[in-house]
Each structure stands twice: as structure tokens, then as C-alpha cells.
Amino acid sequence: MHRVRRLSVCCLLAALTGCIAGGPATPHLHPDAMTDAPHPIETRFPTPLRYLDDVAAAASSMPPQAAPDVEGVRIGRFAGYPAVLVDTGDARAAIALHGGHLLSYVPTGGEDVFWLSPRLADAPAAIRGGVPVVWPFFGRQGQNDDVPSHGFVRTLRWHLVDAARDADGSVALTLAPPRHADLGLALLMHLRIGRTLEQTLETTNTGDVPVAFTQALHSYFRVSDVADVQVEGLDGLRFLDKNDAYAAHAQTGDWVLDDDRDPGRSDYIYTDAGGRYRLDDPGLDRRIELTTSGSHTLVVWNPGEASAERGSDMNDGAWRDFLCLEAANAGPDIVRLAPGKTHRLTQRVRVLPRD
């Protein structure tokens, strides 16, 4: 049995103070962030002026977007959503224009890397599964309660900005949500689809004052049974447990769901994370390698049976079919971006045999 050990009272209080009050005790600054403020506080974002209009537009009939003149790329539908469909020969992928949401990535000869709920609500509801884009705040960290959880872009209609085929046969895409000047930030998402999946959130400060934000790529990795998998690369890290009032604990060994301290669920924010993890799945006979850059945080989430039963967008028992590993800037990992500067959060996903 893998166990976690509780940190000292001092560390625990520091973590609680940081997460609940909104000012982390030891925040990280990224290389492209401002360095003149050692304790950045998240920007409190008001709802953009045009946001509700854009949400309403996402629920309306969508005019067709012209397909790019790129081999292996077309505009079609996937799981009922208008989507960019990619087939490189090495992999297939689908990206919904609703939410800029990566729905599927299937290496040739393999199975889908991501889980997608079969009980999807119509737009503009957020999509359950795949890779939701969380931006410019994680949960409601640092925000008032009147903003939508996980930011402003999950329920908007994105558009395809660019598509190209690289010399190795992989396809590069750029998508963007509607831009709201009053946020002071602009977002682009870059995808590279081939033998490896690469996904990048590129955030630029378009205003004239520093902006501090949090974010995540909320990946739902498909598994044979979440109770039978483990996550390597977390041993010795500190994590904050949302189900324990964000108390701080330390990981011993690999992550497993059946933790004797709090078995059957997980809502952990791992801090000072190294950016290289493996999801070992004996049932699907594969390892998913996740490599991240531009973050110091990994969120490991599964609601467990009790919480999942309260949701309306999952079948009974569906919680067993996925594990969320989220490349993030959250908790004490806050990006403080100077005017005109750009930050990139990237995840790379590769499927490996277990041998």
C-alpha cells in the first residue's frame, strides 16, 4: 500500500493561508513573468462585457468554417460537435470548435488516449472529457463567486486560425477563442498532432499593467479502471488536498486511488512538480508519458463514486474510466505577466508499451 505522510503544522498552515486567502506563501515566478514582485496575487477578472453574448452565440447555429487546404485536415463533426478532424497517418485527432476542446487523440494501431463522456449536453454547456481549456483562472482561484468556474473560454465558439503539415507528416494547428480586450490577455492554442501530441496555451498580456493568472489543460486520460492504475513521477512531492481543506501532505511512492488516508477519490494539487510523469495502465497494456513545461503544478483528479453520482453528465460507473492529470499553473504556481510579454504552458503526450 502506498501512503502519504502529513507535513508539519507550520507547512500545513502556510498552505491553508495561501490557498484560502489567495496569496500563496511561496509563489513561483516563471521566466517570462515579472520579477519585481515576490508575492504575486491573482488578478481578479470581471466578466468580459461581451462574454454573455459570446456564450449565446456558441449555442446558435454555426456558419460553416472553410476547411484549410492541408492534407489530412478537414472540418466535420465529432461526438455531435463541429470539429477540426485530423488524420496524419500516425494518429487521428478531433478538436471541437466549441471550447477549443481536444476531444480525441488516437495513435495509429492504438486506442484513444482520452475519455469522453457519452452524456454530453448541447452547447453552450462545457464538454465533459477530452481536454478542457481552463483559462485565465483555475476553479475560481483568486476570483469572486460570480464568474464561471474554470474561466471564460470553455463555453465559447473558437475558430481555426492556421493549419500546416510539417515535413515529418505531423499537423500543426492554431486555434483561438473570441478576444475580450477588457481581460487584458489574449489566448492562442497550438497543437501538433503526430506520433506525439503536443498542446500549448500561449497567453499574451495585451494591456499596459501586469496581469497574474492561473490555468490548466484539464486532461481526462482514458484508463481501464482507475483503481488499477498508478502515476509515476510524484514520489516525494508536496500536494494540497482539496477534500481536506487544502491541507498539505507529502506523497510517498506512486499515486494510486486506494490511498489509505483518503481512499477512492483524488483532488490533489502537486506543487514543485518536475514536469515528467507516467500513467501506468496494466489493463490497457500501455503507459502514457506526460511531459510539461511552463508550469510547476500537476493536478490529479478523480471524483470517486459518491461525487460522480451527483453529476448529470456521466453514466453510472463512468468515474472508473478516466483519470485527470492536469498540466497547470494553480495553487502557489501563479503566472504574473508583464505588459507585452507571453507565457506558454505546454504538455506533450506519448503512448508507450509497458515492456
N, C-alpha and C positions, 0 to 999 in steps of 0.2 A: 504493500500500500504506500502510495506517495503521500507525503504530509507537508503541511505548511507550518511555519513557526511564526508566532506573533512577535512583532518588533517591540522595542521598548516603549514605555508610556510616552516618553518625550517625542519619539518619532511619530507615534500614533496621533498625539495632539497636534503636532505640526501638520500632518496630513489632513486632519479634520479641519484645522483652521484654514488651510489653503483651499480645499475643495468647497467648503461651505461658504466661506467669506468671499471667495472669488479671487484671492490673492495668494498663489502658491508660495510655499516657504522657500523653495529653491528652484525658481523657474529656469528653463533652458532658453538660451537665445540662439537662433540659427545664424549661419554665416552671413546671410543676406538681410538679417534683421538689424534694427538699431542697437547700438551698444552703449548708448548714453543713459540707459535706464535699467538698472539691475533687477528691478521688480516690476515687469510689465503687467498691467491689468488689462483684461479683455475689453475691447471696445463694446459698448452697449449699443447694438444696432436697432434703430427704429425700423418698423415695417416700411419697405420702399413704397413710394407714392403710387406707382403703377402695379404693385405686386398683385393685388386682388383682381385687377383687370387681366393680368397675365395668367393667373390661375383660371379664371373663367374662360379665357381663350384656349387653354390646354384641354378644356372639356368640350370644346366645339369641334365641328368637322374640320379636318386638317387639309388644307390645299396640298396637292402632291408636290413633293420636292424633286427637282430634276436629279436623275441618277448621274453620278460622276462618270466620266469616260475613263474608267480604270478597270482593268481586267480583274475579275473576281469580286467586284463591289457592285451592289445594286440596292435599290430601295424596295422594300417589300413589307411583309408583316411577320411577326413572331409572337406567339402567345397572345394574339389579338391586338398587338400594338404595331403602329407604323415603326419600322426599324431599318437601320443600315445593316445589310446582310453581307458577310464577308466569307469567301472561300479561297484560301491561298494554296490549297494542295497539302499543306502541312497542318492546317487547322481550319475549323469553321467558327464563326462568331456572329452574334446578333447584338446590336446596340439600339435600344428603344430611343426614339426621339423624345418621348415623354420622360423627363427627368435625366436625359443623357445617361440612361441606365443600362449598363452592361448586363445582358440577360443570359448569355450563354457563351462558353468557350469550350470547344471540343477538339482536342488534338486528334489528328487522323489515326484511326485504329483504336482510339480510346473512348472513354465515356466523358460526359460533361463534367467539368471541374466545379461548376456552380449548381446550387439548388435553387429552384424557382417554385413558389407556391402555386398549386393548381387553382387556388381560390383567389384570383386576382380581381380586385374591384376596378370599375371603369375609371378612366382619367376624369378628374384630376387627382384622385387618391394616389398616394405613394405606392410603389410596387414593392411587394414582399419577396425578397430573394435576390439572386444575382449580386450586383454591386451598386447599392445606392450611393449617391454622392452627397456627403454631409458637409455643408458649407454655408456661411462662414462661421458657424459655431456648432460645437458638438453637444447634443442634447439641448439644454438651454444654459449651458455653462456661461456665466457672466451676463445673462440676459434677464429681461423682465419675463413674466409669465404670459404676456400677450403675443409672443411670437411663436411660430410653429416650431415644434421640436425638430432638431437636426437641420435647421437652416431654411433657406428660401428657394433652393433650386430643384428639390426632389419632385415637385409637383408642377413644374413649368415645362413648356414645349421648347426643346433645344433645336438647333439646326446644325447641319453638317457644313463646316467651314472649308475643309480641304481633305483630299484623299490622294494618295500616291502609292505606287508599287515600287518597292526597293529592289535592288539588284539580286538579293538573296530570295526573292519571291514573297517576302512579308509585305503586309499592307499597313501603311501609316495613315491614321485618321486624326482630324482635329474637329471637335465639336464645341459649341458654346451655348450657354443659356441666354435669355434676354438680359441685356445690360441695364443696370439701375445706377444711374450716376450718383444718386444720393447715398449709396452704400460706401462710396469711396474706393471700391475694389472692383476689379474685372477678373473673370474666370474663363480659362480655356481648359479643355481636357484633351490630352493627346493619348492615342492608343497605337500600339504596334502589335500586330497580330501575325504570328507565325509559329515556329516551334516553341517559342516562348511568348507569353503575353506580358506586355508592358503597358502600364496605365499611369498617367501623370496628371495631377491637378496643378495648373500653373496660375498663380494668383499675383496680380499686379496692383500696386497702390496707385490709383489714378487721381487721388486728391492731393491736397497740399499740407496734410498733417499725418503723423504716424497713425497706423491702424494696427490693433492687436486682435488676432483671431485664432480660432481653433477649427479643426476639420477632420474628416476621415473618409477613407474608402471602406465602406461597411460590407466587406465580402462575406457572402454566405457560401462556404465551401460544402459541397455535397459529400456526405460520408455514408458508409454502410450502416453504422449505428454509432451515435455519438458516445455511447457508453463503452465502446470498444476501441476508440482511437486515443492517441496521445500526441502532444505537441512538444517537440524538442526545441531547445534554444532559450528556455526561460529559467532554467535552474539558477538559483541564487539571486534572482531579481526581486525587487520590491513591487508589490501591487496594492492598489486601493480597491477595496471590495464594496461595490455599491449596495449589496444586500446586507452589509454590516456597517451601515452609516459611513462609508468610505474609510473605515479603519484600515490601517496599514499592516500588511503581512509580508512574509518572505516566502518565496517558492523554493521547495526542496524537491529536486527531481523534475521529471517531465510533468506537464499539465495533464490531468485526467479528470473526467467529470465526477467520478465517485470519490471525491475528496472527503476524508473522514471529518473534516471540520465543518463543511457545508456541502453535503453530497447532493448530486442530482441537478445542479444548476451552476451557472457561472456568469458573473458580470464584473470582470476584473480589468482594471487599468494598470498595465505593467509600465513602470517608469524606468528611465535609463536603459531602455531596451536596445539590444545590439543590432537589430535590423536583419537578422537571418534566422529563419525558423523552418521546421519541417513538421508537417501534419502526416503522421504515420497511420495508415488505414489498412489493417490486415484483411478486412472484409472485401475491399475493392482491389486489394493487392497492388497498392500504389502509395507513393509518398508525394505530397505536394510541397514543393520548396517555395517559400515566400521570402523574397528579399526586398527590403525597403530602404529608401533614402529620403532625406528631408524631414525625418521625424525621430523622436526618441521614445515613442509610445506605441504599444500594441494593446488593443482591447480584445479580450477573449470573452465571447458572449454566447450563451445558450439559455433560453428561458426556463428549461425544465418543464416537467409535465404540468404542474399546477398553474404556472403563469401562462403557458401556451394555451391551456383550455379556456382562458378568459379572452383570447383573441378571436377575431371573426375572419381572419384571412389565412388560417391554417387548418388543414384536415386533422382529425384526431390522430395523435401519434406522430405528426409531422416533425415535431421538435427533435426526434431521434435522427432525422435525415440530414442535418446540417450542423456545422459549427462555424461561427463567425470569428474570423481573425481579421482585425481592422487596423490597417496602417493608418496612424492617426497623429495629430497634434492635439492633445487633450490633457485634462488634469493640470499638472505643473508644466507641461510642454506647450507653451504659447508662442505663436509667431508674432513678433512685433515688427511691422514692415514700414520702412521709411518711404516718403513720397517718391514715386518713380521707380521703386525697387520691385523685384519679382522674386517670389518664392516658389519652389517646386517640390511637391510631395509625390514620390514615385513608388509603385510596387511592381515587382517582377514575379511572375508565377510560372513555374516549370513543373511538369509531371515527371516523376522518376519511378523506376521499378523498385521493389522492396529488396531485391537481391543485393 
